[in-house]
Amino acid sequence: MIVLNFLQNNSNLLLVSVIIAGCLLVMAIFTLLYIKLENEKKVAKSALELNKLTNSIQAGLVRFVPDDAYRIDYASKGFYDLLGYNRKEARDNNKNKLLDFVCPENKEAFLRAIQNIEANSINAEVRLVKKDGSILYGLINGNYSYAKDGYQSVSAVIVDITEQKRMQEMLRMDRERYRIASELSHDVLFEYYVDTDKMVYTEKYSELFGRYPVISDYVKEFFARKDLVHPDDYGVFLEYCSSLAKGKEFITTECRIKDRHNNYIWCQMMGKSIYTEDKRPSRVIGKMVNVDYQKRELDSLEYKATRDPLTGVYNREVTIKKIEKYINGNKNGRHVLMFIDFDDFKKVNDNHGHLLGDRVLTHVIGSIRDVFTEGEIIGRIGGDEFAVFIGYIDNDKAIRRKADSLIKALNTTYVDESCEISISGSVGIAIYPEDGIHYEQLIQCADRALYQVKNKGKNSYMIYESVT
């Protein structure tokens, strides 16, 4: 009452107070409007950034009603982009429910995942059908929300995990292939302790080699039992043992080891070293693989690729390559090329047929092979034409002895139940380096010598230098 009387007696002060109060009110209103506007800008900016983010990470926002059809209340552009639609296409195709996009085979599992939620949150994988009919694997994360009027909806983010699922499937298939391969193979896993020279194999070692799988002094054991390794591979195996003892980072080798039946089988050993914190080798983890079958198959394929299928001697191409290789590696030696041609062999084929002719050819080649050693090259270079290359023959007497033995082997008779066929052959001889330094030069000289033999009655040999 006192304040009122005071203001009534001071009318100017009252007016000022009213003006100040009005100004404060206006300022407050403007401040609230400004704050609201800034908040709306921030919300719009956040929404824009969120939209950009979801689009950039191959994800889509969706809000749907958890009713019978899971009607879509809102979906972002990113959601439709994931599925290959735009909003209009989805609307025109009546794709307004989330279940419209779910793969039919996946609907039941998806509904169970949605309905069995915990703490009002959703986290499930879903398969969605894209516009082109392909399948998109999605990860859906979301939460239930409730409006004041009781309206219920689910807001979720769907992330495209198709590539991750593809990689997972590839890894699963790789693991499955490895598991099956391990079961079907004869692999022996091992662990070698560098400090103690102790080798520990899996039980398959005993199955394959018939020996105890734990060897306390591994390197010493093989020094004492040299017979366990094929003599030709012992040096290779010693190098392998040295690599184990030194703890080399990667170790791999192949050699023949005696199995439980005392047969040498090809084995491939592979290992990788594990090091301590101070970089000292501690253990070698690896495996021993029985590759005997593969090695023998490769040897068989190599044999077939290099041999004449009828006679078993080298084919023409391999014969030439081997002779050239030998000459290039032994240029200072004196070598001999013998060119063999069967006498009148065409008559054998004409009178008895090619099948019998092949048997005769095989029979005579068997006799020829007995004349020469393993290191001497025998090859078929034509129908009934053969070449023999002999390295390091220093004198003509040795050449003539070989030639005499060859003519004797060629001069034979083939006998079977139906016939008896006499065979002979002629031989032309050229000498490296006097008559040539390449195969082509030598074979030409040997062919000229052979021609002279044929003209003088066949069933003999002639050295090119004596051709007049």
C-alpha positions in Angstrom: 0.0 0.0 0.0 2.9 2.3 0.8 4.6 1.5 -2.6 1.3 2.2 -4.4 0.9 5.5 -2.7 4.5 6.3 -3.5 4.0 5.6 -7.2 0.8 7.6 -7.3 2.5 10.6 -5.9 5.4 10.1 -8.4 3.6 9.5 -11.7 6.8 10.0 -13.8 8.5 7.2 -12.0 5.5 4.9 -12.6 5.6 5.6 -16.3 9.3 4.8 -16.4 8.8 1.5 -14.6 6.0 0.5 -17.0 8.2 1.3 -20.0 11.1 -0.7 -18.5 8.9 -3.7 -17.8 7.5 -3.6 -21.3 11.0 -3.5 -22.8 12.1 -6.4 -20.7 9.0 -8.4 -21.8 9.7 -7.7 -25.4 13.4 -8.6 -25.0 12.4 -11.9 -23.3 10.0 -12.7 -26.1 12.6 -12.0 -28.8 15.2 -14.0 -26.9 12.8 -17.0 -26.7 12.0 -16.7 -30.4 15.7 -16.5 -31.2 16.6 -19.5 -29.1 13.7 -21.5 -30.7 14.9 -20.5 -34.2 18.5 -21.5 -33.4 17.3 -24.8 -32.0 15.3 -25.4 -35.1 18.4 -24.6 -37.3 20.5 -27.0 -35.2 17.8 -29.7 -35.5 17.6 -29.2 -39.3 21.4 -29.2 -39.6 21.6 -32.4 -37.4 18.9 -34.0 -39.6 20.8 -33.1 -42.7 24.1 -34.4 -41.4 22.4 -37.6 -40.2 20.9 -38.0 -43.6 24.3 -37.5 -45.3 25.9 -39.9 -42.9 23.4 -42.7 -43.4 23.6 -42.3 -47.2 27.4 -42.4 -47.1 27.6 -45.6 -45.0 25.1 -47.5 -47.1 22.5 -47.4 -44.4 18.8 -46.3 -44.3 16.5 -44.9 -41.6 13.1 -46.4 -41.2 10.3 -46.0 -38.8 7.5 -48.6 -38.8 4.5 -49.5 -36.9 4.7 -52.9 -35.2 1.3 -54.1 -36.4 0.5 -57.1 -38.5 2.2 -55.8 -41.7 4.8 -53.5 -40.1 3.6 -50.5 -42.0 6.3 -47.9 -42.8 5.7 -44.6 -41.2 8.8 -43.0 -42.5 11.8 -44.1 -44.6 14.9 -42.1 -45.6 16.2 -41.8 -49.2 19.1 -44.1 -48.1 16.6 -46.8 -47.2 15.2 -46.8 -50.7 18.6 -46.5 -52.3 19.7 -49.7 -50.6 16.9 -51.5 -52.2 17.2 -49.9 -55.6 13.9 -47.9 -55.4 13.0 -44.3 -55.2 10.0 -43.2 -53.1 7.6 -42.9 -56.1 8.5 -46.4 -57.4 8.0 -47.9 -53.9 4.7 -46.2 -53.6 3.6 -47.2 -57.1 4.5 -50.8 -56.3 2.6 -50.7 -53.0 5.8 -51.2 -51.1 4.6 -49.4 -48.0 5.2 -52.1 -45.5 8.5 -53.4 -44.1 7.4 -57.0 -44.7 7.0 -56.2 -48.4 10.8 -56.0 -48.7 11.7 -59.0 -46.4 12.7 -62.1 -48.2 9.8 -64.7 -48.0 12.1 -67.4 -46.6 13.3 -65.0 -43.9 10.0 -63.5 -42.8 9.3 -66.0 -40.0 12.8 -65.7 -38.5 12.6 -61.9 -38.8 9.2 -61.7 -37.0 10.5 -63.8 -34.2 13.5 -61.5 -33.8 11.3 -58.4 -33.7 8.8 -59.9 -31.3 11.4 -61.3 -28.9 12.9 -58.0 -28.0 14.7 -57.2 -24.8 14.8 -53.7 -23.2 12.6 -52.4 -26.0 15.6 -52.5 -28.4 16.0 -54.4 -31.7 19.1 -56.0 -33.1 18.7 -58.6 -35.8 19.8 -59.6 -39.3 17.3 -59.5 -42.1 17.4 -60.5 -45.8 15.7 -57.9 -48.0 14.7 -58.3 -51.7 16.0 -55.5 -53.9 14.2 -54.1 -56.9 16.3 -56.3 -59.3 15.5 -59.5 -57.3 18.8 -59.8 -55.7 19.2 -60.3 -51.9 20.5 -57.6 -49.5 21.7 -58.7 -46.1 20.9 -56.0 -43.6 21.6 -55.4 -39.9 18.7 -53.7 -38.3 19.2 -51.8 -35.0 16.4 -49.8 -33.4 14.2 -48.9 -30.4 10.5 -48.9 -29.6 9.0 -45.5 -28.9 5.7 -44.4 -27.4 3.8 -41.2 -28.1 1.6 -39.5 -25.4 -1.5 -40.9 -27.1 -0.1 -44.4 -26.8 1.0 -44.5 -30.4 3.8 -47.1 -30.8 6.5 -47.2 -33.4 9.9 -48.6 -34.1 12.7 -46.3 -35.3 15.6 -48.3 -36.8 18.8 -48.1 -38.9 19.3 -50.7 -41.5 23.0 -51.2 -42.5 24.0 -53.1 -45.7 26.2 -56.0 -44.5 26.0 -58.0 -47.8 29.7 -57.8 -48.4 30.5 -58.8 -44.9 28.2 -61.8 -45.2 29.8 -62.7 -48.5 33.3 -62.6 -46.8 32.0 -64.6 -43.8 30.6 -67.3 -46.2 34.0 -67.4 -48.1 35.8 -67.8 -44.8 33.4 -70.5 -43.7 33.8 -72.4 -47.0 37.6 -72.1 -46.6 37.5 -73.5 -43.1 35.2 -76.3 -44.3 37.5 -77.1 -47.2 40.5 -77.1 -44.8 38.7 -79.4 -42.4 37.7 -81.8 -45.1 41.2 -81.7 -46.7 42.8 -82.3 -43.3 40.6 -85.3 -42.7 41.3 -86.8 -46.1 45.0 -86.1 -46.2 47.9 -87.7 -44.5 49.2 -84.4 -43.0 51.3 -84.8 -39.8 51.4 -81.6 -37.7 54.5 -81.0 -35.6 56.0 -78.7 -33.0 59.8 -78.5 -32.7 61.4 -77.1 -29.6 64.6 -75.3 -30.6 66.3 -75.2 -27.2 65.9 -78.9 -26.4 65.9 -80.4 -29.9 62.6 -82.0 -29.1 60.1 -82.9 -31.9 56.4 -83.6 -31.1 54.3 -85.0 -34.0 50.6 -85.7 -34.0 49.4 -89.4 -33.9 49.3 -89.6 -37.7 53.1 -89.7 -37.6 52.8 -93.2 -35.9 50.2 -94.3 -38.4 52.4 -93.3 -41.4 55.9 -94.1 -40.1 55.3 -96.6 -37.4 57.5 -94.7 -34.9 56.8 -92.9 -31.6 55.6 -89.4 -32.3 57.7 -87.7 -29.6 61.5 -87.6 -30.4 63.6 -86.1 -27.6 66.8 -85.7 -29.6 65.5 -85.2 -33.1 68.6 -84.2 -35.0 70.8 -86.7 -33.1 68.2 -89.4 -33.8 68.5 -88.9 -37.6 72.3 -88.7 -37.4 72.2 -92.1 -35.8 69.6 -93.5 -38.2 70.7 -92.4 -41.6 68.7 -95.3 -43.1 65.5 -93.4 -42.3 66.2 -91.0 -45.1 66.8 -91.9 -48.8 70.6 -91.8 -49.5 70.0 -89.3 -52.4 68.1 -86.9 -50.1 70.3 -87.1 -47.0 72.1 -83.8 -47.7 68.7 -82.1 -48.2 67.4 -83.5 -44.9 70.5 -82.4 -43.1 69.9 -78.8 -44.4 66.3 -79.1 -43.1 67.6 -80.2 -39.6 70.0 -77.3 -39.6 67.2 -74.9 -40.4 65.1 -76.3 -37.6 68.0 -75.9 -35.1 68.6 -72.3 -36.2 64.9 -71.4 -36.1 64.8 -70.0 -39.6 61.7 -67.9 -40.2 60.3 -70.1 -42.9 61.3 -73.7 -43.6 60.3 -75.9 -46.5 61.8 -79.0 -48.1 61.0 -82.3 -49.8 62.7 -85.6 -49.3 62.1 -89.3 -49.1 61.6 -90.9 -45.7 61.1 -94.5 -44.8 57.5 -95.4 -43.8 56.2 -98.1 -41.6 56.5 -100.6 -44.4 60.2 -99.7 -44.9 59.4 -98.0 -48.2 60.7 -94.6 -49.0 57.9 -92.1 -49.6 58.1 -88.5 -50.7 57.3 -86.0 -47.9 57.0 -82.3 -47.9 57.9 -80.4 -44.6 56.9 -76.9 -44.0 57.3 -74.8 -40.9 57.4 -71.3 -39.4 59.4 -70.3 -36.4 58.0 -68.5 -33.3 60.3 -66.1 -31.5 60.6 -64.9 -27.9 60.4 -61.2 -26.9 64.2 -60.9 -27.3 64.0 -62.3 -30.8 65.3 -65.8 -30.0 63.8 -68.7 -31.9 61.7 -70.8 -29.5 59.6 -73.2 -31.5 58.9 -74.2 -35.1 55.3 -75.0 -35.9 54.6 -76.9 -39.1 53.4 -79.9 -40.9 54.7 -82.9 -42.8 52.7 -83.9 -45.9 52.8 -87.2 -47.6 53.2 -86.1 -51.3 54.4 -89.5 -52.6 51.4 -90.0 -54.8 51.6 -86.5 -56.3 55.3 -86.8 -56.9 54.9 -90.2 -58.6 52.0 -88.8 -60.7 54.2 -85.8 -61.7 57.0 -88.2 -62.6 54.6 -90.3 -64.6 53.3 -87.2 -66.4 56.8 -86.0 -67.1 57.8 -89.4 -68.4 54.8 -89.5 -70.7 55.5 -86.0 -71.9 59.1 -86.8 -72.8 58.9 -90.3 -74.0 57.9 -92.0 -77.3 54.7 -93.9 -76.3 55.6 -97.0 -78.3 59.2 -97.7 -77.5 59.7 -95.7 -74.2 62.8 -93.9 -75.5 62.9 -90.1 -75.7 60.7 -88.4 -78.3 62.2 -86.3 -81.1 61.8 -82.9 -79.4 63.2 -84.0 -76.1 66.1 -85.9 -77.8 67.2 -82.8 -79.6 66.9 -80.6 -76.5 68.9 -83.1 -74.4 71.7 -83.4 -76.9 72.0 -79.6 -77.3 72.0 -79.2 -73.5 74.7 -81.8 -73.1 76.9 -80.2 -75.8 76.5 -76.7 -74.3 77.5 -78.0 -70.9 80.4 -80.1 -72.2 81.9 -78.2 -75.1 85.5 -79.4 -74.4 84.7 -83.1 -74.8 84.5 -85.4 -77.8 81.0 -86.9 -78.3 79.3 -89.2 -80.7 75.9 -89.2 -82.5 74.7 -92.4 -84.0 71.8 -92.3 -86.5 70.0 -95.7 -86.7 67.7 -96.8 -89.5 66.1 -100.3 -89.7 66.8 -102.1 -93.0 63.7 -102.6 -95.2 61.4 -102.1 -92.3 58.7 -100.9 -94.7 58.4 -104.5 -96.0 57.7 -105.7 -92.4 54.7 -103.2 -92.2 53.5 -104.0 -95.7 53.7 -107.8 -95.3 52.7 -108.2 -91.7 50.8 -105.0 -90.8 51.6 -102.0 -88.6 50.6 -103.7 -85.4 53.1 -106.5 -85.8 55.6 -103.9 -87.1 55.2 -102.0 -83.8 55.9 -105.1 -81.8 59.0 -105.8 -83.9 60.2 -102.2 -83.3 59.7 -102.5 -79.6 61.5 -105.8 -79.5 64.6 -104.5 -81.2 64.7 -101.2 -79.2 64.8 -103.4 -76.1 68.0 -105.0 -77.4 69.5 -101.6 -78.3 68.9 -100.2 -74.8 71.0 -103.0 -73.4 74.0 -101.8 -75.3 74.0 -98.3 -73.8 74.2 -97.0 -70.2 71.6 -94.9 -68.4 73.4 -91.6 -69.0 73.5 -92.1 -72.8 70.7 -90.5 -74.8 68.4 -92.7 -76.9 65.6 -91.1 -78.9 63.1 -91.8 -81.7 63.3 -89.1 -84.3 61.2 -90.7 -87.1 59.1 -93.8 -87.9 61.9 -96.4 -87.8 64.8 -93.9 -87.2 66.5 -93.5 -83.9 69.4 -91.5 -82.6 71.9 -92.3 -79.8 74.2 -89.7 -78.3 77.3 -90.8 -76.3 79.4 -88.4 -74.3 83.2 -88.4 -73.9 84.4 -91.1 -76.3 88.1 -90.2 -76.7 89.2 -92.7 -79.4 87.9 -94.3 -82.6 88.4 -97.8 -81.2 85.8 -97.1 -78.4 83.4 -95.7 -81.0 83.8 -98.8 -83.2 83.3 -101.1 -80.2 80.0 -99.4 -79.5 79.0 -99.5 -83.1 79.8 -103.2 -83.4 77.7 -103.9 -80.3 74.9 -101.8 -81.8 74.9 -103.6 -85.1 74.9 -106.9 -83.3 71.8 -105.8 -81.3 70.1 -104.7 -84.5 70.8 -108.0 -86.2 68.1 -110.1 -84.5 65.0 -112.2 -85.2 61.5 -111.5 -83.9 59.6 -114.6 -83.2 56.0 -115.1 -82.2 53.2 -117.7 -82.7 52.4 -116.5 -86.2 55.7 -115.6 -87.8 59.5 -115.3 -87.7 61.0 -112.0 -88.9 64.7 -111.3 -89.4 65.7 -107.7 -88.6 68.9 -105.7 -89.3 69.8 -102.0 -89.2 72.3 -99.5 -90.6 74.1 -96.8 -88.6 75.7 -93.5 -89.6 78.1 -91.9 -87.1 79.1 -88.2 -86.6 81.6 -86.9 -84.1 81.5 -83.7 -82.1 83.3 -81.3 -82.7 84.9 -82.5 -85.9 81.7 -83.0 -87.8 79.6 -80.3 -86.2 78.9 -78.4 -83.0 75.1 -78.5 -83.0 72.6 -81.3 -83.3 71.5 -80.3 -86.8 75.0 -80.4 -88.2 75.8 -83.7 -86.5 72.6 -85.4 -87.7 73.2 -84.2 -91.3 76.7 -85.7 -91.3 75.4 -88.9 -89.7 72.6 -89.1 -92.3 75.2 -88.9 -95.1 77.2 -91.7 -93.5 74.0 -93.7 -93.2 73.2 -93.2 -96.8 76.6 -94.6 -97.8 75.9 -97.7 -95.6 72.6 -98.3 -97.3 74.3 -98.0 -100.8 76.9 -100.6 -99.8 74.6 -103.3 -98.6 73.1 -102.2 -95.3 73.5 -104.0 -92.0 76.6 -102.1 -91.0 77.9 -98.7 -89.8 80.1 -95.9 -91.1 81.8 -92.9 -89.5 81.3 -89.7 -91.4 85.0 -88.9 -91.6 85.5 -92.0 -93.7 82.9 -91.1 -96.2 84.5 -90.4 -99.6 
